[in-house]
Amino acid sequence: MLATPKPLTDPLSLHHDAIVVDLHNDIMLDVQSGKRDITRRTPVGHSDLPRFREGGVDVQVFALFVHPSEADRGRQRVSALLDAFERLAVANRSALAPVTSTAEIRELQGTGRLAVVLAVENASALEGDPDHVDILFRRGVRMMGLTWNNSNGLADGALESTHGGLTSVGLAVLRRMQDVGMVVDVSHLSEKSFWDVFAATRGPIVATHSNAAGLTPHRRNLTDDQLRALAERGGMVGVNFVPAFLGGASLAQVLEHVTYLVSVMGADGVALGSDFDGFTGRVNGLEDVSQLPALTAALLDRGFEAETIRKILGGNALRVFGEVWGR
C-alpha cells in the first residue's frame, strides 16, 4: 500500500517545500578570522553548513561587515572577506554556491547546495568612492547598507547622528547602487537617513534585519510609518532574532513581531533576517538555524495560511531580488 503524502499544512512538509531565505547572517566574520570550521556541525555559534541544511535554508545572505573602527581601511577589509568567501566556495562546491540572480537560486533548488547572496554591511567599505560600488558588484555583491549603527561619510546610523541624514556622497552611492542593480538595505540607518534614502530611491528597498518599534521601541527597529512606506514601495523587513530588538529571547517574541509586521505591512512585506552569528546568546525555541522549522510550525499554530508562510519564509525575498536585480 502506498504511503499517503503529508499535507503541506504539516509544518515540516511546508517548511521544506517552501523556499527559505534568511536575509542576514554574520558567519563570514568567523570564516575570515579562521575562528571555526563552518563545514562541520558544532555547538559554537548559531550556524554552520550542516545546520543550514538541517534548518531547510535554501538561500542565505552572508553579511560582509566592516566595523567603524576599520573605516579607514574599508576596501582592504571587505576585500579580505570576499577573498575568504571565495576560498570557502571553491573548497565546498558541493555544499554552497554564490548567486547573483533568481534564476541561479532556482537552479540550486533541490540540489542540497546553499545559495549564498553577498551583502556589504556598512558602506565604509567604499572609503567614500561611489565608483567602488562597481568593483563590489563585479565580485558578486548584490546588497549593501550605507551604515552600521554609527554615522559615516554617507549617512547617520541608528545610534549616532552627525550629518542630519544622508550626505551627498551617500546620495551618489545610492544612485550607483540602483544603476547596477544592488539591493538597498536600510536596517542600520537613523530615522532621518531612512527617509532621505526613501526619497532618493525608486522601487523596493529593504530592512534586512529589523523589527517593529511599535512592539519594542528600540532605535534599531522601525516605526509604523516606516514599515508602511517600505510596504507601499514593494519592499520588506526581515525579522531579527536579537533579543534586545524582540523585547525578549523566545520564539513567542519572534512570532509576535511577525504578526505585528504582517498587520501593518501586509503579507508581502515580511521576511526572515535572523542576524544569526551577529549576536551572543540564544533565543528559546530558535536556538540556532537548525530550529527554523519551529517558526513555520508556530506560524501555522497562530493561524497563518500556508501561502502567507511561504511568502515570509522566502517568497517575498525572491520577489524583491528579482525586481532589483532584473532577473
N, C-alpha and C positions, 0 to 999 in steps of 0.2 A: 504494500500500500504506500502511495506517495505521501510524503510529509506535506502538511498544509503550510503554505508560506505564511510567515509572520506578517500581520498587517502593519502598514507604515505608521500606525499610531503606537506601535511598540517602540519605546524610546531608543533602544539600540539599533533597531532596523532603520528608524527615521534618521538617527544621527549619522549612521554610516552610509545611508543612501544619499544624504544631502552633501553638498559641497561645503566644507567647513573652512573658513578663512579667519585667521587672527591677525589683526592689523598692527600689533606692536609686541615685539619680544626683544629683549636686550642680550640675548645669549652670545652675540658676537663679541661682547667685551671679554667674556671668559675664553672664547676661542682664540682671539687675537693675543691675549696675555699668556696663553698656554696654561691657564689655571686648571682646566679639566678637559678630559676627552669626551666630547659630546656624542661620539659614536657608540658609547657604551651606556647602558642604563645604570644610573647610580642614584643614591638618595640626596645628592647635592643639587641645590637649586630647584627650579620649577620645571625644567625641560631638558631633553636631550633627544637624539634621533629616535631611539626606541620608544620613548614616551610620547613623542609626536604621533607615532603610528598607533600606539595604544589609545590615544585620545581622539583618533579619527581625523586629525588635522590634515587637510589637503593642501592648503596654501598658508604659508607663514611669512609675514613681513618681518625681516630682520632689520633692526634699527642699527645704524652706524652712528654712534653717539660721540659728539665732540664736546667735551666738558668745557665750560667757560674758562677754566684755567689753562686750556690748551688752544685758546682762540688765536694766539699769535703764531701758531704752527698748525692751524686747522687743516690746511691742504695735506700736510705730511701725515696728520693723524687719520684723516678719512682715507687716505691712500693706503696706510698700513692696515686699516680694517678691510678695505676692498681686497688687498693682497691676501689677507688671511682667509677671507671668504673664498676667493678663487682657488686657493690651495685646498680648502675643505671640499669644495665642489669637485675638483679634479680627482681627489683621493677617494671620493664617495659617490661616484657617478650612479651607482645602483640604488642609492638612498635618497638623493636630492638633486635638484637642478634649478639654476636661476631661470626666471621667466620675465619677459618684458611685454607680453601680450596675453589677452584672454584666450586666444587660440592655443598658445603654448600651455596654458593652465589646463585647458580641456584635454589636450593631448596626453597629459600626465595622469589624468583621471583613471583610476583602476590599475595603475602600474605599480603602486606601492611606493612611489617616489614622492618626496615632499617638494612642492613647487615653492620656490623662495623669491619673494619680491624684496628688493633692496631699497631702503629708505634712509635718508640722512636726517638725523635729529640734531638740530642746531646748525643753521647755515653759516656759522662762523667758519665752517669747512671751506667756504669760498674765499675767506680772507678779503672780503669786500669787493670781489671781482665778479660781476654778473656773467662774464664770458666763461667762467669756470663751471657754470651750470652745464654747458655743452660737454665738457670733459666728463663730468659725473654721469651725464646721460649716456655717453658712449660706453662707459664702464658698467652700464646696466641699472643705474639708479633711476627709479620711477616715482619716487615720492620724497618730499622734503618739508620740514618745518623750519620757519625762519629763526626761531629762538628756542632756547630751553627756558628754564624759569627766570634766568637773568636777562637783562637787556643787552643788546649788542649793537653793531653798527647798522642793523637792518630794521629793528623794531624793539619795542618794550616787551619783556617777558611777563609771565603771570605774577611773579613775585617781585618785580622791580620796574619802576617807571623812571626813565631818563629823558626820552625824546618827546613824550606826549603822543606816542603811537608809532606809525610806520614812517621810515625815513625815505629819502629819495633813492638811496641805494637799495633799500628793501623793495621799493616800487619797481626798480629796474630788474631786480632778481625775479619778482613775480611775473613781470612781462615775459622774461626769457623762459621761465618755467612753463608758462601757458603756451608759448610759441612752440616749444619742443614736445609738449605733452607730458608734463610731470605733475602728479597729484599734489595739491597744496594742502598741507596739514596745519591746522590752527590750534592744536591742543595746548601748546605752552605759551600762547600769546596773552598779553594783557587784554582787558575788555576793549580798550580804545584801539589797540592794534588789530584786534579781531574785526572791528567794524571798518577800520581803514582797509584791511585786506579784502573784506567783503565788497567794499565799494570799488576796489581796484581790479577785481577779477570777474570772470564770466564763467558760467557753468558750475558744476558741483565742486564744492570744497569739503574737506572732511576734518573732523576732530578724531584722530585715530585712537586716543586713549584718554577719554574724559568722561565725567559723569554729570548728573543733574544737580545744579546748585539749589534747586527748589527742594531737594531732599537733604542734601549735605552741602551747606554753604561754605565750601572751600574755594579758594581763589583759582584752583586748577579745574574747577567744574564750571559748567556753562549755565547761564540764566535761561529762563523760558523763552525770552525774546531771541537770544542767540540760537537756541535749538530750533525754533520755528523758522528763523531765517535760513539756517542750513537746509531744513527740510524743503522749504519753498524753492530753493535752488537745485534740488535733487541730490543734496549731499547727505552725510550720515555722521553718526557718532559711534565710536567703538567703546563699549562698556569696559571700564577699567576695574581691575580687581584689587587695587591698592586699598587696604582697609581705611586709611585716612580719607580717601575720596568716597568710599562707600558709606562711612558712618558706622562701620563695624567690620568684623572679619568672618563673615559667614556667607554661605550660598544664599541664604534668605535675603541678605542685603543686596547681593548681586541681582537677585530676582526682583527686588523692589525697584532698583534703578532701571532695569529693563522695562518693567511695567510702566513706570513713570514716563520714561522716554517715549515709549510707544504711544502713550496717551497724549503727549504733547506734539510729537513729530509724525505720528502715523507709523505703520508697519514698515514703510520703505526707508525710514530714516535711522534705523538702529542696526548695529553690527557688534562684533566682538573685538576688543582691544585690550587684552588681558594685562599687558605690562609685565608678564612673567619674566623672571630673572632681572627685573629692574627694581625690585624691592625685596626686603628681607621679610621673614615670617611666612605664615600660611593662612589661607582662607579656609575655614572649616567647611568641608564638603567639596571644595575645589582646591585641594592642597597642591596640585600640580597639573600640568597639561593633560596627563593621562585621565584625569577626572572630568574632562569636558562633557562626556555623555550624561553626567549627573545634571548638568544645566539643562540639557534637552529634556530629560525626564521631569525636572522641576517646572519647566515651561509648559509641558503637557499637563501636568497636575494642576497648574494655575489656570488652565482652560484655553491656552493659546492654540490656535488652529495649526495644523501641520504646515500649511503653506506659509503662514507668518513665521513659524520657526525656521523654515528653510531660508527665508529672507534674512533673518537675524544671523543665522549660522554662517552664511556666506553669499547668498544671492544678491543682497544689496551691495556688498563689496565688489562682486564681479560686475554688476551693472555700472557702478561708478568707474571702475578701472577701464571698462570698455569705452565709456563716454569720454574719458580724459585721454586715454592712450590712442583712441581712434580705431581699435581693433580688439 
